Structures are given as structure tokens and as C-alpha cells.
Amino acid sequence: MSTLPFPYLHKTVTITFGATEFAMAFHSQTAATMTMVRGVHAGVSEELTIAITPLRTGQFVISWQRTNKTTAVHVHDYQQKTVHSFVTTPEDTFLHLVGTLAVKE
């Protein structure tokens, strides 16, 4: 298993999937705040307990479960500026989304 450090702690990453955009502020290896910026739930914010697993330089798996029991696993590729999102909703719907990411300093 890789021990690469996550270089985006204390930074905010904007993730965009078409008309939906949210910001993830990474507070630590296990805590983040997700804020919906654009889309149906714009303005909604949630504190998350996360897990970060490095894959290679610039690529990380980030996973969490929301309070509504939605689970998400993201593969963030900071070199390619892409994100693959795998989501299971409380209604047992499975989604695979591909979007972009940008780091705000």
C-alpha cells in the first residue's frame, strides 16, 4: 500500500459533474466539509468523515457515507484534473459519474 501524503489538506477542491458542482474542504485525513455550489441542493453543506487512500502520485481514492446513508467513492486524479464518482443512494440506485476537479489554494 502506498504511503504518499495527501497534499490537499487544508485546501478546497471544486468538483463538477455537468450542472452539479460542489466544494470539498479537506480538514484532515478523516474530515471534510462538502458544500453544494450549483445544482438542486445548492447551499447545502455537510460535515463528512472520510477515508483517503493514495493510489499513485496525484491520484487518491476518497470515500465517505453521508448522514442520509448515501455512500460515495471517488477516484481523484489531480494530474488529469478528473474525478470518477461511484455512488449508492439510500434507494439502492447506483451511479457512476465522471467529472472535473480544480484545487482552490
C-alpha contacts under 8 A as a table, 3 or more apart, distances in Angstrom:
res1	aa1	res2	aa2	distance
2	S	53	T	7.93
2	S	54	P	5.93
2	S	55	L	6.47
2	S	56	R	7.19
3	T	54	P	6.86
4	L	54	P	5.97
4	L	56	R	7.34
4	L	57	T	6.98
5	P	54	P	7.53
6	F	9	L	6.57
6	F	29	Q	7.69
6	F	52	I	7.79
6	F	54	P	7.32
6	F	60	F	7.88
8	Y	11	K	5.31
8	Y	12	T	7.55
8	Y	26	F	6.87
8	Y	103	V	7.94
9	L	25	A	8.00
9	L	26	F	5.07
9	L	27	H	5.85
9	L	28	S	5.87
9	L	29	Q	7.35
10	H	25	A	6.80
10	H	26	F	5.37
10	H	27	H	5.19
10	H	28	S	7.23
11	K	25	A	5.78
11	K	26	F	5.87
11	K	27	H	7.72
11	K	103	V	7.17
11	K	104	K	6.38
11	K	105	E	5.91
12	T	23	A	6.35
12	T	24	M	5.39
12	T	25	A	4.15
12	T	26	F	6.29
12	T	103	V	6.05
12	T	104	K	5.30
12	T	105	E	7.04
13	V	23	A	5.56
13	V	24	M	5.20
13	V	25	A	6.42
13	V	101	L	6.51
13	V	102	A	5.58
13	V	103	V	4.48
13	V	104	K	5.93
14	T	21	E	6.99
14	T	22	F	5.79
14	T	23	A	4.39
14	T	24	M	6.43
14	T	101	L	5.46
14	T	102	A	5.21
14	T	103	V	6.36
14	T	104	K	7.33
15	I	21	E	5.61
15	I	22	F	5.45
15	I	23	A	6.15
15	I	24	M	7.72
15	I	83	V	7.61
15	I	99	G	6.91
15	I	100	T	5.76
15	I	101	L	4.49
15	I	102	A	6.73
16	T	19	A	7.37
16	T	20	T	5.84
16	T	21	E	4.33
16	T	22	F	6.63
16	T	99	G	5.45
16	T	100	T	5.34
16	T	101	L	6.38
17	F	20	T	5.16
17	F	21	E	6.19
17	F	97	L	7.00
17	F	98	V	6.62
17	F	99	G	4.65
17	F	100	T	6.91
18	G	21	E	7.62
18	G	99	G	7.25
19	A	38	R	6.76
19	A	39	G	5.99
20	T	36	M	7.93
20	T	37	V	7.62
20	T	38	R	5.19
20	T	39	G	4.60
20	T	40	V	7.66
21	E	36	M	6.24
21	E	37	V	5.34
21	E	38	R	4.85
21	E	39	G	6.65
22	F	34	M	6.76
22	F	35	T	5.46
22	F	36	M	4.22
22	F	37	V	4.84
22	F	38	R	6.71
23	A	33	T	7.91
23	A	34	M	5.68
23	A	35	T	5.21
23	A	36	M	6.44
23	A	37	V	6.73
24	M	32	A	6.40
24	M	33	T	5.57
24	M	34	M	4.57
24	M	35	T	6.55
25	A	32	A	5.38
25	A	33	T	5.14
25	A	34	M	6.58
26	F	29	Q	7.57
26	F	31	A	6.39
26	F	32	A	4.44
26	F	33	T	6.73
27	H	30	T	7.73
27	H	31	A	5.42
27	H	32	A	5.29
27	H	33	T	7.70
28	S	31	A	5.12
28	S	32	A	6.95
29	Q	50	I	7.19
29	Q	51	A	6.70
29	Q	52	I	6.30
30	T	49	T	5.45
30	T	50	I	4.67
30	T	51	A	5.59
30	T	52	I	7.35
31	A	47	E	7.37
31	A	48	L	5.74
31	A	49	T	4.85
31	A	50	I	5.59
32	A	47	E	6.04
32	A	48	L	5.22
32	A	49	T	6.62
32	A	50	I	6.81
33	T	45	S	6.93
33	T	46	E	5.68
33	T	47	E	4.53
33	T	48	L	5.85
34	M	45	S	5.56
34	M	46	E	5.33
34	M	47	E	6.44
34	M	48	L	7.12
35	T	42	A	7.75
35	T	43	G	6.56
35	T	44	V	5.77
35	T	45	S	4.16
35	T	46	E	6.50
36	M	39	G	7.32
36	M	41	H	6.06
36	M	42	A	4.68
36	M	43	G	5.43
36	M	44	V	5.43
36	M	45	S	6.30
37	V	41	H	7.97
37	V	42	A	4.92
37	V	43	G	6.04
38	R	41	H	7.27
38	R	42	A	4.91
38	R	43	G	7.91
39	G	42	A	5.35
41	H	44	V	5.75
46	E	66	R	7.89
48	L	64	W	6.77
48	L	65	Q	7.40
48	L	66	R	6.74
49	T	64	W	6.13
49	T	65	Q	7.45
50	I	62	I	6.69
50	I	63	S	5.56
50	I	64	W	4.76
50	I	65	Q	7.82
51	A	61	V	7.98
51	A	62	I	5.62
51	A	63	S	5.34
51	A	64	W	6.63
52	I	60	F	6.64
52	I	61	V	5.73
52	I	62	I	4.61
52	I	63	S	6.76
53	T	60	F	5.56
53	T	61	V	5.03
53	T	62	I	6.47
54	P	57	T	7.60
54	P	59	Q	6.25
54	P	60	F	4.37
54	P	61	V	6.29
55	L	59	Q	5.51
55	L	60	F	5.33
55	L	61	V	7.03
56	R	59	Q	5.29
56	R	60	F	7.15
58	G	76	H	7.94
58	G	77	D	5.83
58	G	78	Y	5.01
58	G	79	Q	5.63
59	Q	75	V	6.99
59	Q	76	H	5.53
59	Q	77	D	4.37
59	Q	78	Y	6.07
59	Q	79	Q	7.46
60	F	75	V	5.72
60	F	76	H	5.27
60	F	77	D	6.66
61	V	73	V	6.85
61	V	74	H	5.54
61	V	75	V	4.52
61	V	76	H	6.26
62	I	73	V	5.81
62	I	74	H	5.14
62	I	75	V	6.45
62	I	76	H	7.40
63	S	71	T	7.61
63	S	72	A	5.54
63	S	73	V	4.31
63	S	74	H	6.15
64	W	71	T	5.92
64	W	72	A	5.54
64	W	73	V	6.75
65	Q	69	K	5.88
65	Q	70	T	5.65
65	Q	71	T	4.31
65	Q	72	A	6.30
66	R	69	K	5.25
66	R	70	T	5.25
66	R	71	T	6.34
67	T	70	T	7.32
68	N	90	P	6.87
69	K	89	T	7.05
69	K	90	P	5.62
70	T	87	V	7.01
70	T	88	T	5.73
70	T	89	T	4.53
70	T	90	P	5.47
71	T	87	V	5.62
71	T	88	T	5.32
71	T	89	T	6.66
72	A	85	S	6.81
72	A	86	F	5.68
72	A	87	V	4.47
72	A	88	T	6.66
73	V	85	S	5.82
73	V	86	F	5.15
73	V	87	V	6.48
74	H	83	V	6.47
74	H	84	H	5.52
74	H	85	S	4.45
74	H	86	F	6.28
75	V	83	V	5.50
75	V	84	H	5.13
75	V	85	S	6.58
76	H	81	K	7.64
76	H	82	T	6.23
76	H	83	V	4.65
76	H	84	H	6.81
76	H	101	L	7.81
77	D	80	Q	5.52
77	D	81	K	5.64
77	D	82	T	5.31
77	D	83	V	6.12
78	Y	81	K	4.73
78	Y	82	T	6.76
78	Y	101	L	7.47
81	K	100	T	5.65
81	K	101	L	5.19
81	K	102	A	6.59
82	T	98	V	7.26
82	T	99	G	5.74
82	T	100	T	4.36
82	T	101	L	5.64
83	V	98	V	5.77
83	V	99	G	5.21
83	V	100	T	5.65
83	V	101	L	6.48
84	H	96	H	7.09
84	H	97	L	5.82
84	H	98	V	4.67
84	H	99	G	6.56
85	S	95	L	7.69
85	S	96	H	5.55
85	S	97	L	5.00
85	S	98	V	6.29
86	F	94	F	7.31
86	F	95	L	5.73
86	F	96	H	4.69
86	F	97	L	6.65
87	V	93	T	7.97
87	V	94	F	5.68
87	V	95	L	5.04
87	V	96	H	6.50
88	T	91	E	7.99
88	T	92	D	5.92
88	T	93	T	5.55
88	T	94	F	4.58
88	T	95	L	6.42
89	T	92	D	5.22
89	T	93	T	5.24
89	T	94	F	6.63
90	P	93	T	7.42
